Amino acid sequence: MKARVHVMLKTGVLDPQGEAVRRALGSLGFEGVEGVRQGKVIELDLAEADRARAEEQVRGMCEKLLANTVIERYSVELVD
């Protein structure tokens, strides 16, 4: 089973990388982009076949390592 984890900064947390991308898009002629938030996607190949246990394991990974839950939020997507 595969898991896909999406990690983004929480609303209200400054995103300097997103702001740099927004400015760069404007300088390249892409007008009208009012905001950019940059995040990361982590794909995991799991040996676990039980969906509930797989999701529990991945959430544990997120809480302990993959996301800084003080400033980031995450979502887990399981893919068969």
Jmol script that loads the backbone (N, CA, C; Angstrom):
load data "model"
ATOM      1  N   MET A   1       0.851  -1.175   0.000  1.00  0.00           N
ATOM      2  CA  MET A   1       0.000   0.000   0.000  1.00  0.00           C
ATOM      3  C   MET A   1       0.893   1.233   0.000  1.00  0.00           C
ATOM      4  N   LYS A   2       0.426   2.269  -0.666  1.00  0.00           N
ATOM      5  CA  LYS A   2       1.153   3.532  -0.695  1.00  0.00           C
ATOM      6  C   LYS A   2       0.388   4.563   0.129  1.00  0.00           C
ATOM      7  N   ALA A   3       1.144   5.467   0.708  1.00  0.00           N
ATOM      8  CA  ALA A   3       0.547   6.588   1.416  1.00  0.00           C
ATOM      9  C   ALA A   3       1.162   7.862   0.871  1.00  0.00           C
ATOM     10  N   ARG A   4       0.328   8.871   0.741  1.00  0.00           N
ATOM     11  CA  ARG A   4       0.791  10.181   0.301  1.00  0.00           C
ATOM     12  C   ARG A   4       0.452  11.164   1.413  1.00  0.00           C
ATOM     13  N   VAL A   5       1.453  11.880   1.888  1.00  0.00           N
ATOM     14  CA  VAL A   5       1.281  12.852   2.964  1.00  0.00           C
ATOM     15  C   VAL A   5       1.495  14.247   2.377  1.00  0.00           C
ATOM     16  N   HIS A   6       0.528  15.122   2.573  1.00  0.00           N
ATOM     17  CA  HIS A   6       0.629  16.518   2.143  1.00  0.00           C
ATOM     18  C   HIS A   6       0.878  17.358   3.392  1.00  0.00           C
ATOM     19  N   VAL A   7       1.954  18.132   3.377  1.00  0.00           N
ATOM     20  CA  VAL A   7       2.311  18.966   4.520  1.00  0.00           C
ATOM     21  C   VAL A   7       2.328  20.423   4.063  1.00  0.00           C
ATOM     22  N   MET A   8       1.600  21.279   4.772  1.00  0.00           N
ATOM     23  CA  MET A   8       1.537  22.709   4.453  1.00  0.00           C
ATOM     24  C   MET A   8       1.678  23.506   5.741  1.00  0.00           C
ATOM     25  N   LEU A   9       2.191  24.723   5.598  1.00  0.00           N
ATOM     26  CA  LEU A   9       2.229  25.612   6.747  1.00  0.00           C
ATOM     27  C   LEU A   9       0.799  25.966   7.159  1.00  0.00           C
ATOM     28  N   LYS A  10       0.581  26.116   8.448  1.00  0.00           N
ATOM     29  CA  LYS A  10      -0.732  26.508   8.939  1.00  0.00           C
ATOM     30  C   LYS A  10      -1.036  27.938   8.507  1.00  0.00           C
ATOM     31  N   THR A  11      -2.323  28.247   8.406  1.00  0.00           N
ATOM     32  CA  THR A  11      -2.762  29.602   8.098  1.00  0.00           C
ATOM     33  C   THR A  11      -2.209  30.550   9.153  1.00  0.00           C
ATOM     34  N   GLY A  12      -1.672  31.666   8.713  1.00  0.00           N
ATOM     35  CA  GLY A  12      -1.129  32.653   9.636  1.00  0.00           C
ATOM     36  C   GLY A  12       0.366  32.541   9.825  1.00  0.00           C
ATOM     37  N   VAL A  13       0.959  31.420   9.435  1.00  0.00           N
ATOM     38  CA  VAL A  13       2.406  31.246   9.523  1.00  0.00           C
ATOM     39  C   VAL A  13       3.019  31.820   8.251  1.00  0.00           C
ATOM     40  N   LEU A  14       4.007  32.709   8.404  1.00  0.00           N
ATOM     41  CA  LEU A  14       4.647  33.309   7.243  1.00  0.00           C
ATOM     42  C   LEU A  14       5.291  32.246   6.371  1.00  0.00           C
ATOM     43  N   ASP A  15       5.175  32.420   5.046  1.00  0.00           N
ATOM     44  CA  ASP A  15       5.724  31.474   4.087  1.00  0.00           C
ATOM     45  C   ASP A  15       6.669  32.223   3.146  1.00  0.00           C
ATOM     46  N   PRO A  16       7.940  32.420   3.548  1.00  0.00           N
ATOM     47  CA  PRO A  16       8.863  33.180   2.702  1.00  0.00           C
ATOM     48  C   PRO A  16       9.118  32.535   1.348  1.00  0.00           C
ATOM     49  N   GLN A  17       9.132  31.215   1.274  1.00  0.00           N
ATOM     50  CA  GLN A  17       9.321  30.549  -0.019  1.00  0.00           C
ATOM     51  C   GLN A  17       8.130  30.801  -0.930  1.00  0.00           C
ATOM     52  N   GLY A  18       6.941  30.717  -0.400  1.00  0.00           N
ATOM     53  CA  GLY A  18       5.747  30.996  -1.185  1.00  0.00           C
ATOM     54  C   GLY A  18       5.733  32.425  -1.689  1.00  0.00           C
ATOM     55  N   GLU A  19       6.150  33.352  -0.850  1.00  0.00           N
ATOM     56  CA  GLU A  19       6.197  34.760  -1.248  1.00  0.00           C
ATOM     57  C   GLU A  19       7.239  34.979  -2.342  1.00  0.00           C
ATOM     58  N   ALA A  20       8.385  34.308  -2.256  1.00  0.00           N
ATOM     59  CA  ALA A  20       9.411  34.410  -3.289  1.00  0.00           C
ATOM     60  C   ALA A  20       8.881  33.865  -4.623  1.00  0.00           C
ATOM     61  N   VAL A  21       8.133  32.777  -4.584  1.00  0.00           N
ATOM     62  CA  VAL A  21       7.545  32.211  -5.804  1.00  0.00           C
ATOM     63  C   VAL A  21       6.526  33.191  -6.380  1.00  0.00           C
ATOM     64  N   ARG A  22       5.700  33.787  -5.528  1.00  0.00           N
ATOM     65  CA  ARG A  22       4.697  34.755  -5.990  1.00  0.00           C
ATOM     66  C   ARG A  22       5.360  35.923  -6.703  1.00  0.00           C
ATOM     67  N   ARG A  23       6.410  36.475  -6.103  1.00  0.00           N
ATOM     68  CA  ARG A  23       7.125  37.594  -6.728  1.00  0.00           C
ATOM     69  C   ARG A  23       7.761  37.171  -8.048  1.00  0.00           C
ATOM     70  N   ALA A  24       8.366  35.984  -8.080  1.00  0.00           N
ATOM     71  CA  ALA A  24       9.011  35.499  -9.304  1.00  0.00           C
ATOM     72  C   ALA A  24       7.985  35.303 -10.420  1.00  0.00           C
ATOM     73  N   LEU A  25       6.814  34.782 -10.093  1.00  0.00           N
ATOM     74  CA  LEU A  25       5.767  34.621 -11.103  1.00  0.00           C
ATOM     75  C   LEU A  25       5.374  35.969 -11.689  1.00  0.00           C
ATOM     76  N   GLY A  26       5.239  36.974 -10.819  1.00  0.00           N
ATOM     77  CA  GLY A  26       4.912  38.314 -11.294  1.00  0.00           C
ATOM     78  C   GLY A  26       5.985  38.860 -12.222  1.00  0.00           C
ATOM     79  N   SER A  27       7.251  38.652 -11.871  1.00  0.00           N
ATOM     80  CA  SER A  27       8.339  39.158 -12.717  1.00  0.00           C
ATOM     81  C   SER A  27       8.427  38.413 -14.040  1.00  0.00           C
ATOM     82  N   LEU A  28       7.859  37.221 -14.112  1.00  0.00           N
ATOM     83  CA  LEU A  28       7.832  36.458 -15.363  1.00  0.00           C
ATOM     84  C   LEU A  28       6.589  36.766 -16.202  1.00  0.00           C
ATOM     85  N   GLY A  29       5.769  37.691 -15.724  1.00  0.00           N
ATOM     86  CA  GLY A  29       4.604  38.104 -16.488  1.00  0.00           C
ATOM     87  C   GLY A  29       3.306  37.426 -16.100  1.00  0.00           C
ATOM     88  N   PHE A  30       3.319  36.604 -15.073  1.00  0.00           N
ATOM     89  CA  PHE A  30       2.098  35.946 -14.609  1.00  0.00           C
ATOM     90  C   PHE A  30       1.434  36.841 -13.565  1.00  0.00           C
ATOM     91  N   GLU A  31       0.614  37.756 -14.059  1.00  0.00           N
ATOM     92  CA  GLU A  31      -0.041  38.730 -13.178  1.00  0.00           C
ATOM     93  C   GLU A  31      -1.273  38.110 -12.522  1.00  0.00           C
ATOM     94  N   GLY A  32      -1.671  38.667 -11.409  1.00  0.00           N
ATOM     95  CA  GLY A  32      -2.905  38.242 -10.762  1.00  0.00           C
ATOM     96  C   GLY A  32      -2.736  37.143  -9.728  1.00  0.00           C
ATOM     97  N   VAL A  33      -1.512  36.678  -9.506  1.00  0.00           N
ATOM     98  CA  VAL A  33      -1.295  35.683  -8.450  1.00  0.00           C
ATOM     99  C   VAL A  33      -1.177  36.457  -7.138  1.00  0.00           C
ATOM    100  N   GLU A  34      -2.181  36.329  -6.298  1.00  0.00           N
ATOM    101  CA  GLU A  34      -2.237  37.118  -5.071  1.00  0.00           C
ATOM    102  C   GLU A  34      -1.583  36.442  -3.882  1.00  0.00           C
ATOM    103  N   GLY A  35      -1.377  35.152  -3.956  1.00  0.00           N
ATOM    104  CA  GLY A  35      -0.749  34.456  -2.847  1.00  0.00           C
ATOM    105  C   GLY A  35      -0.287  33.076  -3.262  1.00  0.00           C
ATOM    106  N   VAL A  36       0.796  32.621  -2.663  1.00  0.00           N
ATOM    107  CA  VAL A  36       1.333  31.283  -2.904  1.00  0.00           C
ATOM    108  C   VAL A  36       1.707  30.691  -1.551  1.00  0.00           C
ATOM    109  N   ARG A  37       1.292  29.467  -1.319  1.00  0.00           N
ATOM    110  CA  ARG A  37       1.714  28.716  -0.140  1.00  0.00           C
ATOM    111  C   ARG A  37       2.453  27.494  -0.656  1.00  0.00           C
ATOM    112  N   GLN A  38       3.647  27.286  -0.176  1.00  0.00           N
ATOM    113  CA  GLN A  38       4.451  26.153  -0.633  1.00  0.00           C
ATOM    114  C   GLN A  38       4.449  25.075   0.438  1.00  0.00           C
ATOM    115  N   GLY A  39       4.369  23.837   0.005  1.00  0.00           N
ATOM    116  CA  GLY A  39       4.372  22.717   0.937  1.00  0.00           C
ATOM    117  C   GLY A  39       5.206  21.585   0.397  1.00  0.00           C
ATOM    118  N   LYS A  40       4.954  20.404   0.921  1.00  0.00           N
ATOM    119  CA  LYS A  40       5.690  19.232   0.443  1.00  0.00           C
ATOM    120  C   LYS A  40       4.761  18.027   0.410  1.00  0.00           C
ATOM    121  N   VAL A  41       5.103  17.099  -0.472  1.00  0.00           N
ATOM    122  CA  VAL A  41       4.382  15.841  -0.582  1.00  0.00           C
ATOM    123  C   VAL A  41       5.392  14.732  -0.325  1.00  0.00           C
ATOM    124  N   ILE A  42       5.031  13.818   0.551  1.00  0.00           N
ATOM    125  CA  ILE A  42       5.893  12.689   0.899  1.00  0.00           C
ATOM    126  C   ILE A  42       5.146  11.418   0.530  1.00  0.00           C
ATOM    127  N   GLU A  43       5.755  10.568  -0.287  1.00  0.00           N
ATOM    128  CA  GLU A  43       5.139   9.296  -0.658  1.00  0.00           C
ATOM    129  C   GLU A  43       5.854   8.164   0.058  1.00  0.00           C
ATOM    130  N   LEU A  44       5.070   7.294   0.641  1.00  0.00           N
ATOM    131  CA  LEU A  44       5.600   6.165   1.406  1.00  0.00           C
ATOM    132  C   LEU A  44       5.086   4.856   0.818  1.00  0.00           C
ATOM    133  N   ASP A  45       5.955   3.875   0.670  1.00  0.00           N
ATOM    134  CA  ASP A  45       5.550   2.518   0.310  1.00  0.00           C
ATOM    135  C   ASP A  45       5.488   1.724   1.605  1.00  0.00           C
ATOM    136  N   LEU A  46       4.314   1.214   1.916  1.00  0.00           N
ATOM    137  CA  LEU A  46       4.097   0.533   3.202  1.00  0.00           C
ATOM    138  C   LEU A  46       3.874  -0.967   2.997  1.00  0.00           C
ATOM    139  N   ALA A  47       4.388  -1.754   3.914  1.00  0.00           N
ATOM    140  CA  ALA A  47       4.150  -3.196   3.902  1.00  0.00           C
ATOM    141  C   ALA A  47       2.771  -3.518   4.479  1.00  0.00           C
ATOM    142  N   GLU A  48       2.248  -2.636   5.319  1.00  0.00           N
ATOM    143  CA  GLU A  48       0.960  -2.856   5.981  1.00  0.00           C
ATOM    144  C   GLU A  48      -0.172  -2.920   4.952  1.00  0.00           C
ATOM    145  N   ALA A  49      -1.015  -3.950   5.045  1.00  0.00           N
ATOM    146  CA  ALA A  49      -2.133  -4.122   4.112  1.00  0.00           C
ATOM    147  C   ALA A  49      -3.453  -3.618   4.694  1.00  0.00           C
ATOM    148  N   ASP A  50      -3.558  -3.536   6.010  1.00  0.00           N
ATOM    149  CA  ASP A  50      -4.781  -3.076   6.657  1.00  0.00           C
ATOM    150  C   ASP A  50      -4.828  -1.542   6.607  1.00  0.00           C
ATOM    151  N   ARG A  51      -5.877  -0.997   5.990  1.00  0.00           N
ATOM    152  CA  ARG A  51      -5.961   0.456   5.786  1.00  0.00           C
ATOM    153  C   ARG A  51      -5.953   1.228   7.099  1.00  0.00           C
ATOM    154  N   ALA A  52      -6.715   0.764   8.076  1.00  0.00           N
ATOM    155  CA  ALA A  52      -6.805   1.486   9.352  1.00  0.00           C
ATOM    156  C   ALA A  52      -5.451   1.515  10.052  1.00  0.00           C
ATOM    157  N   ARG A  53      -4.760   0.377  10.071  1.00  0.00           N
ATOM    158  CA  ARG A  53      -3.446   0.338  10.715  1.00  0.00           C
ATOM    159  C   ARG A  53      -2.427   1.151   9.934  1.00  0.00           C
ATOM    160  N   ALA A  54      -2.509   1.103   8.607  1.00  0.00           N
ATOM    161  CA  ALA A  54      -1.589   1.891   7.786  1.00  0.00           C
ATOM    162  C   ALA A  54      -1.768   3.378   8.061  1.00  0.00           C
ATOM    163  N   GLU A  55      -3.020   3.831   8.102  1.00  0.00           N
ATOM    164  CA  GLU A  55      -3.268   5.245   8.366  1.00  0.00           C
ATOM    165  C   GLU A  55      -2.774   5.636   9.762  1.00  0.00           C
ATOM    166  N   GLU A  56      -3.003   4.777  10.733  1.00  0.00           N
ATOM    167  CA  GLU A  56      -2.527   5.039  12.100  1.00  0.00           C
ATOM    168  C   GLU A  56      -1.001   5.155  12.126  1.00  0.00           C
ATOM    169  N   GLN A  57      -0.324   4.259  11.416  1.00  0.00           N
ATOM    170  CA  GLN A  57       1.145   4.310  11.369  1.00  0.00           C
ATOM    171  C   GLN A  57       1.635   5.603  10.722  1.00  0.00           C
ATOM    172  N   VAL A  58       1.033   5.969   9.607  1.00  0.00           N
ATOM    173  CA  VAL A  58       1.466   7.171   8.891  1.00  0.00           C
ATOM    174  C   VAL A  58       1.196   8.421   9.731  1.00  0.00           C
ATOM    175  N   ARG A  59       0.058   8.466  10.398  1.00  0.00           N
ATOM    176  CA  ARG A  59      -0.217   9.617  11.275  1.00  0.00           C
ATOM    177  C   ARG A  59       0.820   9.704  12.394  1.00  0.00           C
ATOM    178  N   GLY A  60       1.233   8.562  12.925  1.00  0.00           N
ATOM    179  CA  GLY A  60       2.298   8.552  13.929  1.00  0.00           C
ATOM    180  C   GLY A  60       3.607   9.078  13.364  1.00  0.00           C
ATOM    181  N   MET A  61       3.919   8.688  12.122  1.00  0.00           N
ATOM    182  CA  MET A  61       5.123   9.189  11.462  1.00  0.00           C
ATOM    183  C   MET A  61       5.074  10.708  11.303  1.00  0.00           C
ATOM    184  N   CYS A  62       3.893  11.202  10.943  1.00  0.00           N
ATOM    185  CA  CYS A  62       3.726  12.645  10.772  1.00  0.00           C
ATOM    186  C   CYS A  62       3.913  13.384  12.087  1.00  0.00           C
ATOM    187  N   GLU A  63       3.302  12.865  13.135  1.00  0.00           N
ATOM    188  CA  GLU A  63       3.384  13.521  14.443  1.00  0.00           C
ATOM    189  C   GLU A  63       4.810  13.522  14.999  1.00  0.00           C
ATOM    190  N   LYS A  64       5.582  12.475  14.686  1.00  0.00           N
ATOM    191  CA  LYS A  64       6.923  12.343  15.265  1.00  0.00           C
ATOM    192  C   LYS A  64       8.039  12.886  14.376  1.00  0.00           C
ATOM    193  N   LEU A  65       7.833  12.920  13.039  1.00  0.00           N
ATOM    194  CA  LEU A  65       8.950  13.277  12.171  1.00  0.00           C
ATOM    195  C   LEU A  65       8.566  14.093  10.935  1.00  0.00           C
ATOM    196  N   LEU A  66       7.555  13.675  10.216  1.00  0.00           N
ATOM    197  CA  LEU A  66       7.317  14.222   8.887  1.00  0.00           C
ATOM    198  C   LEU A  66       6.753  15.640   8.881  1.00  0.00           C
ATOM    199  N   ALA A  67       6.066  16.036   9.934  1.00  0.00           N
ATOM    200  CA  ALA A  67       5.485  17.380  10.005  1.00  0.00           C
ATOM    201  C   ALA A  67       5.825  18.020  11.341  1.00  0.00           C
ATOM    202  N   ASN A  68       6.088  19.306  11.300  1.00  0.00           N
ATOM    203  CA  ASN A  68       6.259  20.082  12.526  1.00  0.00           C
ATOM    204  C   ASN A  68       4.872  20.602  12.886  1.00  0.00           C
ATOM    205  N   THR A  69       4.174  19.883  13.751  1.00  0.00           N
ATOM    206  CA  THR A  69       2.765  20.171  14.007  1.00  0.00           C
ATOM    207  C   THR A  69       2.530  21.494  14.720  1.00  0.00           C
ATOM    208  N   VAL A  70       3.579  22.152  15.171  1.00  0.00           N
ATOM    209  CA  VAL A  70       3.423  23.484  15.766  1.00  0.00           C
ATOM    210  C   VAL A  70       3.075  24.490  14.667  1.00  0.00           C
ATOM    211  N   ILE A  71       3.711  24.359  13.498  1.00  0.00           N
ATOM    212  CA  ILE A  71       3.506  25.336  12.427  1.00  0.00           C
ATOM    213  C   ILE A  71       2.953  24.726  11.140  1.00  0.00           C
ATOM    214  N   GLU A  72       2.842  23.399  11.076  1.00  0.00           N
ATOM    215  CA  GLU A  72       2.386  22.747   9.854  1.00  0.00           C
ATOM    216  C   GLU A  72       1.160  21.887  10.107  1.00  0.00           C
ATOM    217  N   ARG A  73       0.353  21.747   9.068  1.00  0.00           N
ATOM    218  CA  ARG A  73      -0.777  20.809   9.096  1.00  0.00           C
ATOM    219  C   ARG A  73      -0.485  19.754   8.038  1.00  0.00           C
ATOM    220  N   TYR A  74      -1.086  18.590   8.199  1.00  0.00           N
ATOM    221  CA  TYR A  74      -0.846  17.522   7.227  1.00  0.00           C
ATOM    222  C   TYR A  74      -2.141  16.769   6.968  1.00  0.00           C
ATOM    223  N   SER A  75      -2.159  16.106   5.805  1.00  0.00           N
ATOM    224  CA  SER A  75      -3.254  15.205   5.481  1.00  0.00           C
ATOM    225  C   SER A  75      -2.647  13.931   4.922  1.00  0.00           C
ATOM    226  N   VAL A  76      -3.344  12.823   5.151  1.00  0.00           N
ATOM    227  CA  VAL A  76      -2.863  11.507   4.732  1.00  0.00           C
ATOM    228  C   VAL A  76      -3.833  10.954   3.709  1.00  0.00           C
ATOM    229  N   GLU A  77      -3.283  10.462   2.612  1.00  0.00           N
ATOM    230  CA  GLU A  77      -4.065   9.838   1.553  1.00  0.00           C
ATOM    231  C   GLU A  77      -3.485   8.435   1.320  1.00  0.00           C
ATOM    232  N   LEU A  78      -4.322   7.424   1.469  1.00  0.00           N
ATOM    233  CA  LEU A  78      -3.880   6.045   1.219  1.00  0.00           C
ATOM    234  C   LEU A  78      -4.262   5.659  -0.192  1.00  0.00           C
ATOM    235  N   VAL A  79      -3.293   5.058  -0.900  1.00  0.00           N
ATOM    236  CA  VAL A  79      -3.485   4.666  -2.288  1.00  0.00           C
ATOM    237  C   VAL A  79      -3.212   3.176  -2.389  1.00  0.00           C
ATOM    238  N   ASP A  80      -4.174   2.425  -2.935  1.00  0.00           N
ATOM    239  CA  ASP A  80      -3.976   0.976  -3.072  1.00  0.00           C
ATOM    240  C   ASP A  80      -3.014   0.653  -4.176  1.00  0.00           C
TER     241      ASP A  80
END
end "model"
wireframe off; spacefill off
backbone 0.3
color backbone group
